[in-house]
Amino acid sequence: MAITLYNDLTRRKEPFVPLREGHVGFYSCGPTVYDYFHIGNARPFIVFDVLRRYLEYRGYSVTFVQNFTDIEDKMITRANREGITVKELADRFITEYYKDADALGVRRPTYAPKATEHMDEIIALVQTLVDKGHAYEADGDVFFDVSSFPTYGSLSKQSLDELQSGVRVEVNERKRHPLDFALWKAKKEGEPSWPSPWGEGRPGWHIECSAMSMKYLGDTLDIHSGGTDLTFPHHENEIAQAEAATGKPFVRYWIHNGYLLIDKEKMSKSLGNFLTARAALEKYPAKAIRFFMLSAHYRSPINFSEDSLTQAASAVERLNNCWYDLLYAKNSRASAEGNGAHPLLSQFDTLKNKFIESMDDDFNTAAALGAIFEAVKLVNTYLKDEDPLQSDALARAEAFFADVDAVMGILGIEEGGSDDAQEIDSLVQERMEARKRKDFKRSDEIRDDLAARGIILEDTAGGTKWKRKA
């Protein structure tokens, strides 16, 4: 089985073959840190986190780079309004980004470069473009000359004329062509600036991603991802400036996620449906948000609504109930040795292959979730109908859920390791003994302590089961 990815550069699915055998250089556009990131941004953060995890699951070593844009017009405006420096603003919202991304189960990148810490690389790249005749200086600004790059529009699949007629272009008489874009901006009053061969100034938005991605991943990246709204002009401009400078293909596979809608409308502050990830996390379980984002194919639009999140929360609860019923059965019910012949073993082999085939097929998380819920049904039936249980069948089921959750991150198995589970089992056992001797004060203390840690107890005729909140 081989992974295939839909490549937006070629508009077709292609076998995934990285530049270096066994290693993937993966760059994903990160946030501009002037505010809390919104729920639409959460989609690429989550889905590309899962793609990274899956590549690792399939045996690749992944260098994952996600940048912070920490100098930009909106940042300057807000910092000036608050009477603080742009760096103070950036540092604050980088911290807030990690709080929300961590809560959503998004793993931290291998490298998280900031634009302001890579001025040498940015200025060197701009200078290369000037030296090669692809950029020109005008009153301290430096612009990329799109007419100097014959394949400009290759990602958008449009010519210069089509692109110009299809977008609003800022009028600037100093530009040679309306689509020429700023690589370096001359200093203005009240703005941070850095010295350069063209005078004091700061970088344009597009140049930072090319400079930083090539610093950490080389001239050619295996994967570059981002929201579909970044295709033009951001990613188109990244291609032009990188390839004009190096003469090499910049990215092998371009992948973009579809829009997130709020109650079937595009999110907009003017419509009053703007929602930050922070606000969503206050209202919905983190695992439910994560599950929701994976419940549709990443290239498709997805509609965020009260009903869809309620359904996602129910699905995560069903998964968790199955997982903890499985652990409870393993630890508390009698089981036989097993001889490797139980039909559940081959059924889980089939489901594991189905999960892999779904993910291999352009990262189809929706189909992969289908395989996981087939496993839930299988386990629930097995636990209900068989006694004694087979130890090898239980182990295979446990391994399946642990494997898929290492990719999907919707059960939270990684968050509570075996030591944590053993401690909880011990407390549950202590509570059961306290109840037997009618020490209800101690019993309630343990229940309250576990509840504060997100552990739900369920007293049954066969004993007490526990599970984590979704």
C-alpha positions in Angstrom: 0.0 0.0 0.0 1.2 3.5 -0.9 0.1 6.9 0.2 -1.5 9.1 -2.4 -2.1 12.9 -2.0 -4.1 15.3 -4.1 -1.5 17.8 -5.3 -3.1 21.2 -6.0 -0.2 22.0 -8.3 -1.1 19.2 -10.7 -4.8 19.0 -9.8 -4.7 15.2 -9.4 -3.9 12.5 -6.9 -0.3 11.4 -7.0 1.7 8.7 -5.2 3.6 10.3 -2.3 7.3 10.0 -2.9 9.4 12.3 -0.7 12.7 13.8 -1.9 14.7 11.8 0.7 13.8 8.2 1.4 12.2 7.8 4.8 12.1 11.5 5.5 9.4 14.2 5.0 10.0 17.9 5.0 6.6 19.4 5.8 5.8 23.2 6.1 2.4 24.5 7.2 1.4 28.1 7.3 1.0 29.3 10.9 -0.9 32.2 12.5 -0.4 35.9 12.5 -0.2 36.5 16.2 -2.3 39.6 16.8 -5.3 37.9 18.4 -6.7 34.5 19.4 -7.0 32.3 16.4 -10.5 31.5 15.1 -12.2 28.2 14.7 -11.6 28.3 10.9 -7.8 28.4 11.6 -8.2 25.4 13.9 -9.2 23.2 11.0 -5.8 23.3 9.2 -3.9 23.1 12.6 -5.8 19.9 13.4 -6.0 18.2 10.1 -2.4 18.8 9.2 -1.4 17.7 12.7 -3.1 14.4 11.9 -1.4 14.1 8.5 2.0 14.6 10.2 1.0 11.9 12.8 0.0 9.6 10.0 3.2 10.0 8.1 5.1 9.1 11.3 2.7 6.1 11.9 3.7 4.9 8.4 7.3 5.0 9.3 8.5 8.4 8.0 10.7 10.8 10.0 8.9 14.1 9.7 10.5 17.5 10.1 7.4 19.7 10.7 7.8 23.5 10.4 5.0 26.0 11.3 5.8 29.6 11.4 4.6 32.6 13.4 4.0 35.8 11.5 5.1 38.3 14.2 5.4 41.5 12.1 2.4 42.6 9.9 0.1 45.5 9.4 -2.7 44.3 11.8 -0.1 43.7 14.5 1.4 47.1 14.2 -2.1 48.7 14.3 -3.1 46.8 17.4 0.2 47.3 19.2 0.1 51.0 18.6 -3.5 51.2 19.8 -2.6 49.3 23.0 0.6 51.3 23.6 2.8 48.3 23.6 5.5 47.0 21.2 4.8 44.6 18.4 7.1 42.1 20.1 5.1 42.3 23.3 1.9 41.7 21.4 3.4 38.8 19.5 4.8 37.1 22.6 1.4 37.4 24.3 -0.5 35.8 21.5 2.1 33.1 20.8 1.5 32.0 24.4 -2.2 32.1 23.9 -1.9 30.2 20.6 -0.1 27.3 22.4 -2.7 27.2 25.1 -5.5 26.6 22.5 -3.5 24.4 20.2 -2.3 22.3 23.1 -5.9 21.9 24.3 -6.9 20.8 20.8 -4.3 18.1 20.9 -2.1 19.7 18.2 1.5 18.6 18.6 4.1 21.3 18.6 6.2 21.6 15.5 9.8 20.6 15.1 10.6 24.2 14.4 8.3 27.3 15.0 10.3 30.1 13.4 9.3 33.8 13.8 9.8 36.2 11.0 11.5 38.8 13.2 14.2 36.3 14.1 15.0 35.5 10.5 15.8 38.9 9.0 19.2 37.8 7.8 17.6 34.9 5.7 14.8 37.2 4.5 17.1 40.0 3.4 19.5 37.5 1.7 16.7 36.0 -0.3 15.4 39.5 -1.4 19.0 40.4 -2.4 19.3 37.2 -4.5 16.1 38.1 -6.3 17.3 41.7 -7.0 20.6 40.3 -8.2 18.9 37.9 -10.6 16.6 40.5 -12.1 13.4 39.2 -10.5 13.0 42.2 -8.1 13.5 45.9 -8.2 13.8 48.7 -5.6 11.5 51.8 -5.6 12.0 54.5 -2.9 13.1 51.9 -0.3 10.4 49.3 -1.2 11.4 46.2 -3.1 8.9 44.5 -5.4 8.9 41.1 -7.1 8.5 41.5 -10.8 5.9 38.9 -11.8 6.5 39.3 -15.5 10.1 38.1 -14.9 8.7 34.7 -13.8 7.1 32.9 -16.8 5.2 30.3 -14.9 3.6 32.7 -12.4 0.0 31.5 -11.9 0.9 27.8 -12.1 -0.8 27.0 -8.7 -3.8 29.1 -9.5 -4.0 27.8 -13.1 -4.5 31.3 -14.4 -2.6 33.7 -16.5 -1.4 37.2 -15.4 -4.3 38.8 -17.2 -6.8 36.4 -15.6 -5.4 36.9 -12.2 -5.4 40.7 -12.5 -9.0 40.8 -13.6 -10.1 38.4 -10.9 -8.7 40.2 -7.8 -8.6 43.7 -6.4 -5.1 45.1 -6.8 -3.8 48.0 -4.8 -3.0 50.9 -7.1 0.7 51.7 -6.9 2.4 53.8 -9.6 5.8 52.6 -8.6 4.9 49.0 -9.6 5.9 47.8 -13.0 2.9 45.4 -13.0 -0.3 45.6 -10.9 0.4 42.1 -9.5 4.0 42.8 -8.4 4.2 42.3 -4.7 6.3 43.7 -1.9 9.3 41.8 -0.7 10.5 44.6 1.5 8.7 47.7 2.8 10.3 51.0 3.6 10.0 52.2 7.1 6.9 54.3 8.1 6.4 56.4 11.2 5.4 54.3 14.2 6.6 51.0 12.7 9.4 48.6 13.8 12.2 48.4 11.2 15.4 46.6 10.4 18.4 47.8 8.4 18.8 46.5 4.9 20.6 47.3 1.6 17.5 49.3 0.6 17.2 51.3 3.9 15.3 50.7 7.1 12.2 48.7 6.7 10.4 45.4 7.3 9.6 42.3 5.1 6.5 41.7 3.1 4.2 38.9 4.2 5.0 36.4 1.4 8.8 36.4 1.6 9.0 35.2 5.2 7.5 31.8 4.5 9.9 31.1 1.6 12.9 32.2 3.6 12.1 30.3 6.7 10.8 27.1 5.1 14.0 26.8 3.0 16.2 27.5 6.0 14.8 24.5 7.9 13.8 22.2 5.0 16.1 23.0 2.1 15.4 24.5 -1.4 12.6 21.9 -2.1 10.0 20.9 0.4 8.0 17.7 0.3 4.7 19.1 1.5 3.4 22.6 1.9 -0.1 23.0 3.4 -2.5 25.7 4.4 -6.1 26.9 3.9 -7.5 27.1 0.4 -7.8 30.9 0.9 -4.0 31.0 0.8 -3.6 29.6 -2.6 -3.6 33.0 -4.2 -1.8 35.2 -3.7 0.3 33.9 -0.8 1.3 30.5 -2.0 1.5 31.6 -5.6 3.9 34.3 -4.5 5.9 31.8 -2.4 6.5 29.7 -5.5 7.5 32.6 -7.6 10.1 34.1 -5.2 11.5 30.7 -4.1 11.9 29.2 -7.6 13.2 32.5 -9.1 15.9 32.5 -6.4 17.0 28.8 -6.5 16.0 27.6 -10.0 14.6 24.5 -8.3 11.0 23.3 -7.7 9.9 24.8 -4.4 7.3 22.2 -3.3 6.5 18.7 -4.5 3.0 18.5 -3.0 0.7 21.4 -2.3 -2.3 20.6 -0.1 -5.1 22.9 1.0 -8.0 22.4 3.3 -11.5 23.5 2.5 -13.4 26.4 4.1 -15.1 26.1 7.5 -18.7 27.5 7.5 -20.6 28.6 10.5 -24.3 27.5 10.3 -23.7 27.2 6.5 -22.3 30.7 6.1 -18.7 31.8 5.7 -17.5 33.1 9.0 -17.4 36.9 9.2 -17.4 39.5 12.0 -19.9 41.6 10.1 -22.4 38.6 10.2 -21.8 38.1 13.9 -20.8 34.5 13.5 -17.1 35.0 14.2 -15.9 32.4 16.7 -12.5 32.0 18.2 -11.1 28.6 19.1 -10.9 29.8 22.7 -14.6 30.5 22.7 -15.4 27.1 21.1 -13.3 25.3 23.7 -15.3 27.0 26.5 -18.5 25.6 24.9 -17.5 22.2 23.5 -15.1 19.4 24.5 -11.7 19.6 22.8 -11.9 16.1 21.6 -15.4 16.8 20.1 -14.0 19.7 18.1 -11.1 17.6 16.9 -13.4 14.7 15.9 -15.7 17.2 14.1 -12.7 18.5 12.0 -11.8 15.0 11.0 -15.3 13.9 10.2 -15.2 15.3 6.6 -12.5 15.0 4.0 -10.0 17.8 4.5 -10.5 19.3 1.0 -14.3 19.6 1.4 -16.1 22.5 3.1 -17.4 21.6 6.6 -20.3 23.3 8.5 -19.7 24.1 12.2 -23.0 24.2 14.1 -24.5 23.3 17.4 -25.9 20.1 16.1 -22.7 19.0 14.4 -20.7 19.6 17.6 -23.3 17.8 19.7 -23.1 14.8 17.4 -19.3 14.9 17.5 -19.4 15.0 21.3 -21.7 11.9 21.3 -19.4 10.1 19.0 -16.4 10.8 21.2 -18.3 9.6 24.2 -19.2 6.4 22.4 -15.5 5.8 21.6 -14.5 6.5 25.1 -17.1 4.2 26.6 -15.9 1.4 24.4 -12.2 2.0 25.3 -12.8 2.1 29.0 -15.2 -0.9 28.9 -12.3 -2.7 27.1 -9.8 -1.7 29.8 -12.3 -2.6 32.5 -12.8 -6.1 31.0 -9.1 -6.6 30.6 -8.4 -5.7 34.3 -11.5 -7.0 36.0 -13.1 -10.0 34.1 -11.8 -13.5 33.9 -10.0 -14.3 30.6 -8.6 -17.4 29.0 -5.1 -17.8 27.6 -6.1 -17.6 23.9 -4.5 -19.7 21.1 -4.3 -17.1 18.3 -7.3 -18.5 16.5 -10.1 -16.3 17.8 -12.0 -14.7 14.8 -11.7 -11.2 16.5 -7.9 -11.3 15.6 -8.4 -11.5 11.9 -11.3 -9.0 12.1 -9.1 -6.4 13.7 -6.4 -7.1 11.1 -9.0 -6.3 8.4 -10.1 -3.1 10.2 -6.5 -2.0 10.6 -5.9 -2.4 6.8 -9.2 -0.5 6.2 -8.0 2.3 8.4 -4.6 2.4 6.5 -6.2 2.2 3.1 -8.5 5.1 4.0 -5.7 7.3 5.2 -3.5 6.3 2.3 -6.2 7.5 -0.1 -5.5 11.2 0.1 -5.8 11.3 3.9 -9.5 10.3 4.0 -10.1 10.8 7.7 -13.9 10.4 7.3 -13.5 6.9 6.0 -10.9 6.1 8.6 -13.4 7.1 11.4 -15.8 4.6 9.8 -13.3 1.8 10.3 -12.8 2.9 14.0 -16.5 2.7 14.6 -16.7 -0.7 13.1 -14.2 -1.7 15.7 -16.3 -0.1 18.4 -19.3 -2.3 17.3 -17.1 -5.3 17.2 -15.7 -4.8 20.7 -19.1 -3.9 22.3 -20.6 -7.1 20.9 -17.6 -9.2 22.0 -17.7 -7.9 25.5 -21.4 -8.5 25.8 -21.7 -12.0 24.3 -18.5 -13.8 25.4 -17.4 -15.1 28.7 -14.6 -15.9 29.5 -12.8 -13.4 27.2 -9.7 -14.3 25.3 -6.5 -12.5 26.4 -5.1 -12.3 22.9 -8.3 -10.9 21.5 -8.4 -8.2 24.2 -4.8 -7.3 23.6 -5.4 -7.0 19.8 -8.4 -4.7 20.4 -6.5 -2.6 22.8 -3.5 -2.3 20.4 -5.9 -1.3 17.5 -7.4 1.7 19.5 -4.0 2.8 20.8 -2.6 2.7 17.2 -5.4 4.7 15.6 -5.5 7.2 18.4 -1.8 7.9 18.1 -2.9 9.2 14.6 -6.3 10.8 15.3 -5.9 12.0 18.8 -9.6 11.7 19.6 -9.6 9.3 22.6 -6.8 10.9 24.5 -5.0 7.7 25.2 -1.6 9.4 25.0 -2.7 12.0 27.7 -3.1 9.3 30.3 -0.3 6.7 30.2 -0.2 3.4 31.9 1.0 4.9 35.2 -1.9 7.2 35.2 -4.4 4.4 34.5 -2.8 2.3 37.3 -3.2 5.1 39.8 -6.9 5.6 38.8 -7.5 1.8 39.1 -6.0 1.9 42.6 -8.2 4.8 43.6 -11.3 3.2 42.2 -10.4 0.0 44.1 -9.9 2.0 47.3 -13.3 3.6 46.8 -15.0 0.3 46.3 -13.5 -1.0 49.6 -14.5 2.2 51.4 -18.1 1.7 50.2 -18.0 -1.9 51.5 -17.1 -0.7 55.0 -19.6 2.1 54.7 -17.0 4.8 54.8 -19.0 7.1 52.5 -16.9 10.2 53.4 -13.8 8.6 51.9 -15.8 7.2 49.0 -17.1 10.6 48.1 -13.7 12.2 48.5 -12.2 9.8 46.0 -15.1 10.4 43.6 -14.7 14.2 43.8 -11.0 14.0 43.4 -11.3 11.8 40.3 -14.1 14.1 38.9 -11.8 17.1 39.3 -9.3 15.2 37.1 -12.0 14.6 34.4 -12.6 11.0 35.5 -16.2 9.7 35.5 -17.2 6.7 37.6 -20.0 4.3 36.8 -21.1 1.8 39.5 -22.4 -1.4 38.1 -23.4 -4.9 39.5 -20.0 -6.2 38.4 -18.0 -3.3 40.0 -17.0 0.3 39.2 -15.9 1.3 35.8 -14.2 4.6 35.0 -13.7 6.8 31.9 -12.3 10.2 31.0 -14.5 13.1 30.0 -14.4 13.7 26.2 
